[in-house]
Amino acid sequence: MPNAPRDTGWFKSTYSAPASDDCVECRITADHGVGVRDSKNPGGGSLSVDSTAWSRFLAHLKAE
């Protein structure tokens, strides 16, 4: 039986300063998408992106 997808919890980039709240947090969601939110306002809502769009976004950032 395959493992069921699960939410991973919110995390920051390893490039972020540990005590900094000036960053974006992400999480992998149960539907294989990605959630994105502002670390300064975690209760202010989040953006959901499908995994294909997220992969393209990261590839674009890495190409810059």
Secondary structure by P-SEA (a helix, b strand, c coil): ccccccccccccccccccccccbbbbbbccccbbbbbbccccccbbbbbcaaaaaaaaaaaaac
